Amino acid sequence: MKKFPKDFLWGSATSSYQIEGAATEGGRAWSIWDAHAHIPGRTANNENGDIACDHYHKYKEDVQLMADLGIKSYRFSISWSRIQPDGQGAVNEEGISFYSNLIDELLKHNITPWITLYHWDLPLALHTEKDGWLNPEIADYFQKYAHICFEHFGDRVKNWITLNEGWVVSILGYAEGVFAPGRKSKDEPYLVAHQLLRSHGKAVKLYREKFQEVQKGRIGITNNCDWREPLTNKPEDIEAAQRSIEFFLGWFADPIYLGDYPASMRKSLGDRLPKFTEEDKAIILGSSDFFGLNHYSTLLAEDFQKDEHLTMNVYGNGGISEDQNVKLTTDPSWKKTAMEWPIVPWGLQKLLEWIMNRYDNPPIYITENGCAFNDTMVDGKIEDRERIAYLDSYLSACHKAIANGVNLKGYFLWSLMDNFEWAQGYSKRFGIYYVDYKNLERTPKQSAYWFKEVIANNGFKTFE
């Protein structure tokens, strides 16, 4: 039995636009994702989150599903435009009530809420009227929105995540254009990331100065990163792999833990990379009480010192390749998920140890890890053995990392239920509960029962 530390936290995760539905109910206004998903050709089968899993109406049922599995913590995001429809002005009391009721329902079942303030669904009015994440003023809008949430929910919520995956917001939203708001630029991603970090810093400053002492909570940020393994042991490939991680995770984590962007980014980008003011640096440095990490896969990195743009599979997490001078590939022997993401559990262990060494071993929570497979129901059952094997192998990697001194404190499985997978629509299933999109019935997959045992035992017997 692979046992985890006695205070290890086991949870599951979702996000508002992916599960809530009720897109125009209860005073909610459109977000950039509502607009994006309603443009023909932007999502698989032109699908959208209008109904999604209808969690807005089924939240009590969904909390019961968590309770049935013994899930101890639930990470979910708040829809900014449900709380503050235009992102700037009046508070929508119906939105406050919905999240307040959800929080109460979780606590009734002894499930600890972890709230993400922003998981990609910017109020549309902020984008159309104020240029959204490109406008430096967004940091003030975000701080005011955060204030509303701390004020209304902080008496019961003790775990806050400001932003989810700034890399995705910046690269997929503003470089590749496959995610909302669907822009394609070589420079905007760096401007957007800069405002995301400033927004995070201002929200944390507010929380620490006004709420933290009384509410006794903690606040951090979640960044995503896949591991980069050097293709060969040549020094230039080893440097390329390091550079690739710095352009991925260091871009968002270095300012928080080390005070500025990675030197490799400054060297490559020059004036295209914005500069922090001294005031910015002061509020961003040290602005996370824990290190939130979303991790799914690994790629091979090799040095590629050429001018032309490398054509990357956008879901391969390449970033703007000509800025990095890195070519990313996969090993043909690696198995892949339905997202075409290689299954490489040792990459997670290496990444956790990289974080430990670079950032002085902060407390780490894996706030997302999971996989999509082509799950099918047979005789009312979903035998998702591939997912169990994936989770087994990645949790084994976590176990090894802990043994090597990594301060890993918890693990949130992505996702509680199948849901709207962004540009992929409903074609990809990440859940441990199967959702029938015709009637929205939830059915536990085999992996749900497996995860229930892991939580109950605080560990598992591995396949090895």
Protein Blocks (a to p, Z undefined) as FASTA:
>chain_A
ZZddfkbccdddddfklmnmmmlgghiacdfklmmmmpghkaghhiafklmnommmmmmm
mmmmmmmnopabdcddddfklmmmnommccdfklmmmmmmmmmmmmmnopacdddfbgoi
acfklmmmnopmmlmklmmmmmmmmmmmmmmmmmmmcbdcfbgckllmmmmmmmnopace
hiacfklmmmmmmmmmmmmmmmmmmmmmmmmmmnopaddddddddddddfblcfklmmmm
mmmmmmmmmmmmmmmmnopacfklmmmnmmmlccddfklmmmmgopafbdcdddfbdcdd
dddddfbdcdddfklonojmklnopacdddfklccdfkopacdfklmmmmmmmmmmmnop
padddfbgcdddddddeehiacdfklmmmmmmmmmmmmmmmmnopacfbdcdddfbdcde
hjnommbcfbfbdcdfklopacddfklmmmmmmmmnopacdfZZ
